[in-house]
Amino acid sequence: MRPMFVFLSAKLHGEIGDASYTAATLIELLHTATLIHDDVVDDSLERRGFFSINALWKSKIAVLIGDYLLARGLLVAVENKEFELLEIVSGAVREMSEGELLQIQKSRKLNITESEYFDIIRKKTATLIAACSACGTKSVGANGEVVNKMKDFGENVGIAFQIKDDLFDYQKTGILGKPTGNDIKEKKITLPLIHSLENSGSSEKRKILNLIRRHNLNSLKVKEIIQFVQANGGIEYSVQKMNEYRDRALHILSQFPDNEAKNSLTELVNYTTSRDR
């Protein structure tokens, strides 16, 4: 999906060329490196239905492979003298690391606020999609104002994308038609739960937080937390916020002339909020 944002953003503002391919390659290499490192940080044994590198070869080799891909991505930009693209993507990687650290800090105390949640997902997820749109636009020689607009476009799409991901924990999804509860098991406090906790009484709030803290691997307790969120407006509120960010992205896109790339980007934005997995 990320290289698609690079190429469509480039095509929206010009003709795809060598710099666009360099941008997409750089983005994908750095993104893959961050996923490998994430699996080490989260001690995850699976990545999209397959064994993670961390599971196959343990954390030491996984970290080194992630570092190797990171270095290859940087070299792709340097070898092609695309230093402005490198600056955009390096800034995004820095913010992603900051977001991961903030999430780890807050998950230990389970005291994350809504504003902190949005700060985390903006840094962890949205900044890379923003970098895709900005790099694609920059690769065809667009001016700074247009690049910044496309960066804002990508950031709004990225936030909507992450809210949709977080909703899967509490909504019926995929083939099985059941909420996953994965974030609860990992003690990740996301928007549906944050909103529900903020709109519940102190005793009920303490009870739910205690279930997350002490019984997060108990399937019955996880189901109870999911039902709490469903009953307290967490899903409806999150869908509303997701659609707000989607609409902001589409509003930015509407400011550019119509063409095939714009139509495809519109479909891609709508897909990020309508997908079922």
matplotlib code that plots the C-alpha trace (Angstrom):
import matplotlib.pyplot as plt

x = [0.0, 2.8, 4.5, 1.0, 0.7, 4.2, 3.4, -0.2, 1.0, 3.7, 1.3, -1.2, 1.4, 3.6, 5.1, 6.5, 10.3, 13.5, 13.2, 9.7, 11.0, 13.8, 11.3, 9.1, 12.1, 13.4, 10.0, 9.5, 13.0, 12.7, 9.2, 10.2, 13.1, 10.7, 8.4, 11.2, 12.3, 8.7, 8.5, 11.5, 10.2, 6.8, 8.4, 6.0, 6.3, 4.0, 3.7, 0.6, 0.1, 3.8, 6.6, 8.4, 12.2, 12.2, 10.5, 12.8, 16.2, 15.7, 16.1, 19.9, 19.6, 16.3, 17.8, 20.8, 18.5, 16.4, 19.6, 20.8, 17.5, 17.6, 21.2, 20.2, 17.3, 19.6, 22.1, 19.5, 18.8, 22.5, 23.5, 20.9, 21.6, 18.0, 18.9, 15.6, 13.7, 16.1, 15.4, 11.6, 11.8, 14.5, 12.3, 9.4, 11.5, 12.6, 8.9, 7.9, 10.5, 9.3, 5.7, 6.7, 8.6, 5.6, 3.2, 5.5, 5.7, 1.9, 0.9, 2.8, 0.5, -2.6, -3.3, -3.3, -5.5, -7.2, -4.8, -1.8, -3.4, -3.6, -0.1, 1.1, -0.8, 0.3, 3.9, 3.7, 1.6, 0.6, 4.0, 5.1, 2.1, 2.6, 6.2, 4.9, 2.7, 5.3, 8.1, 6.0, 5.1, 8.6, 9.9, 8.2, 9.5, 6.5, 7.0, 7.2, 3.6, 2.2, 4.6, 3.3, -0.3, 0.3, 2.1, -1.0, -3.1, -1.1, -1.1, -4.9, -5.2, -2.7, -4.7, -7.9, -6.1, -4.9, -8.3, -9.8, -7.1, -7.9, -11.6, -10.9, -10.3, -13.9, -15.9, -16.9, -14.2, -12.9, -14.0, -14.7, -16.8, -15.4, -13.6, -9.9, -9.2, -5.5, -4.8, -6.4, -4.2, -1.2, -2.5, -2.7, -5.2, -6.8, -9.5, -12.6, -11.5, -10.2, -13.6, -15.6, -13.4, -13.8, -17.6, -17.9, -18.1, -15.0, -15.8, -16.5, -13.3, -11.2, -12.8, -12.1, -8.5, -8.0, -9.2, -6.7, -3.9, -4.4, -6.6, -5.7, -5.0, -8.3, -10.6, -13.8, -12.4, -11.3, -14.9, -16.2, -14.0, -15.1, -18.8, -18.0, -16.7, -19.6, -22.1, -20.4, -20.3, -16.6, -17.1, -19.5, -17.2, -14.2, -16.0, -17.0, -13.4, -12.1, -14.5, -13.5, -9.9, -10.9, -12.9, -10.0, -7.8, -10.4, -10.9, -7.1, -7.3, -10.3, -8.0, -6.0, -7.1, -9.0, -7.0, -6.7, -4.3, -6.7, -9.5, -7.3, -6.2, -9.8, -10.6, -7.6, -8.5, -12.1, -10.7, -8.6, -11.8, -14.1, -11.8, -12.8, -9.4]
y = [0.0, 2.5, 2.4, 2.8, 6.1, 7.1, 6.4, 7.8, 11.0, 11.4, 10.8, 13.3, 16.0, 14.9, 12.0, 9.0, 8.8, 7.4, 9.5, 8.1, 4.6, 5.5, 7.0, 3.9, 1.6, 3.7, 3.7, 0.0, -1.0, 1.3, 0.2, -3.5, -2.8, -1.1, -4.1, -6.5, -4.3, -4.1, -7.9, -7.9, -5.1, -6.9, -10.3, -11.3, -14.8, -14.1, -11.5, -11.7, -15.4, -16.4, -16.9, -13.7, -13.4, -13.1, -16.5, -18.2, -16.8, -15.0, -11.4, -10.9, -11.9, -10.1, -6.8, -7.2, -8.0, -4.9, -2.8, -4.2, -3.2, 0.2, 0.7, -0.5, 2.0, 4.8, 3.8, 3.7, 7.4, 8.3, 6.4, 8.2, 11.6, 11.9, 13.7, 15.6, 12.3, 10.8, 13.8, 13.3, 9.5, 9.8, 12.3, 9.8, 6.9, 9.2, 10.0, 6.3, 5.4, 8.2, 7.0, 3.4, 4.6, 6.7, 3.8, 1.5, 4.1, 4.6, 1.0, 0.2, 2.5, 2.1, 5.8, 6.9, 9.9, 10.5, 13.3, 11.0, 8.2, 10.5, 11.6, 8.0, 6.9, 10.0, 9.2, 5.4, 5.0, 8.3, 9.8, 7.0, 7.4, 11.1, 10.5, 8.4, 11.1, 13.8, 11.8, 10.9, 14.5, 15.7, 13.1, 14.9, 18.3, 19.8, 23.0, 23.0, 24.1, 21.2, 18.8, 20.0, 19.7, 16.1, 15.4, 16.5, 14.4, 11.3, 12.0, 12.2, 9.0, 7.3, 8.3, 7.0, 3.8, 3.2, 3.9, 1.3, -1.2, -0.5, -1.0, -4.6, -5.5, -4.8, -5.3, -8.5, -8.8, -11.2, -14.7, -15.8, -12.7, -12.2, -9.4, -10.2, -8.8, -8.8, -5.3, -6.1, -9.2, -7.0, -4.3, -1.7, 1.0, 2.3, 4.8, 2.6, 1.7, 5.2, 6.8, 4.1, 4.5, 8.3, 7.9, 5.4, 5.6, 5.4, 1.9, 0.5, 2.1, 0.5, -2.9, -2.8, -1.6, -4.3, -6.9, -5.6, -5.5, -8.9, -11.0, -9.8, -13.4, -14.8, -15.1, -14.7, -11.5, -10.2, -10.8, -8.8, -5.9, -6.0, -6.0, -3.0, -1.0, -2.0, -0.9, 2.4, 4.0, 3.3, 1.9, 4.6, 7.4, 5.8, 5.4, 9.0, 10.2, 7.9, 9.3, 12.9, 12.2, 10.4, 13.5, 15.8, 13.8, 13.8, 17.6, 18.1, 15.9, 17.8, 20.9, 19.3, 19.0, 15.8, 13.0, 9.2, 9.3, 11.5, 9.0, 6.1, 8.0, 8.7, 5.0, 4.1, 6.5, 5.1, 1.5, 2.3, 2.9, 0.3, -2.7, -5.7, -7.0]
z = [0.0, 0.8, -2.6, -4.1, -2.2, -3.5, -7.2, -7.1, -5.4, -8.0, -10.9, -9.4, -9.8, -12.7, -14.5, -12.6, -13.1, -11.5, -8.4, -7.8, -8.0, -5.6, -3.2, -3.2, -2.7, 0.1, 1.8, 1.5, 2.7, 5.8, 6.5, 6.4, 8.7, 11.2, 11.1, 11.9, 14.8, 16.0, 16.2, 18.4, 20.6, 20.9, 21.1, 18.3, 16.7, 13.8, 11.0, 8.8, 9.3, 8.8, 11.3, 12.1, 11.6, 15.4, 15.7, 13.2, 14.1, 17.5, 18.3, 17.7, 14.0, 13.6, 14.8, 12.5, 9.5, 10.3, 10.6, 7.2, 5.5, 7.1, 5.8, 2.3, 2.2, 3.2, 0.5, -2.2, -1.5, -1.2, -4.4, -6.4, -4.7, -3.5, -0.3, 0.0, -0.1, 2.5, 4.8, 4.6, 5.3, 8.0, 9.8, 9.6, 11.0, 13.9, 14.7, 14.5, 17.1, 19.4, 19.0, 19.9, 23.0, 24.1, 23.6, 25.7, 28.4, 28.6, 28.3, 31.5, 33.5, 31.4, 31.7, 28.1, 27.2, 23.9, 22.9, 23.7, 21.7, 18.6, 19.2, 19.3, 16.1, 14.3, 15.0, 14.7, 11.6, 10.0, 9.6, 7.2, 5.0, 5.1, 4.0, 1.1, -0.2, 0.4, -1.3, -4.3, -4.8, -4.3, -6.7, -9.6, -8.7, -7.0, -4.9, -1.1, -0.6, -2.6, -0.9, 2.5, 1.5, 0.3, 3.6, 5.5, 3.2, 4.0, 7.7, 7.8, 5.8, 8.2, 11.3, 9.8, 8.8, 12.3, 13.9, 11.5, 12.6, 16.2, 15.7, 14.5, 18.2, 19.0, 15.8, 13.9, 11.2, 8.5, 7.8, 11.4, 12.1, 15.6, 17.3, 17.7, 21.2, 20.3, 21.5, 24.9, 25.2, 24.6, 27.0, 24.3, 25.1, 21.9, 21.0, 21.5, 25.0, 25.9, 25.0, 26.9, 30.0, 29.9, 29.8, 32.6, 36.4, 38.5, 39.9, 36.5, 35.1, 37.9, 37.2, 33.5, 34.0, 36.5, 34.0, 31.4, 34.0, 35.5, 33.2, 29.7, 28.5, 29.8, 26.8, 28.9, 30.5, 27.1, 25.9, 28.9, 28.0, 24.4, 25.5, 27.8, 24.8, 22.6, 25.3, 26.1, 22.6, 22.0, 18.5, 17.3, 18.6, 16.9, 13.6, 13.8, 14.4, 11.7, 9.2, 10.2, 9.3, 6.1, 5.1, 5.9, 3.6, 0.8, 1.2, 0.6, -2.4, -3.8, -4.1, -7.0, -10.6, -11.6, -13.2, -13.1, -10.1, -8.1, -8.7, -7.6, -4.5, -3.6, -3.9, -1.8, 0.9, 1.0, 1.1, 4.2, 6.2, 4.6, 4.6, 6.7, 7.7]

ax = plt.figure().add_subplot(projection="3d")
ax.plot(x, y, z, "-o")
ax.set_aspect("equal")
plt.show()
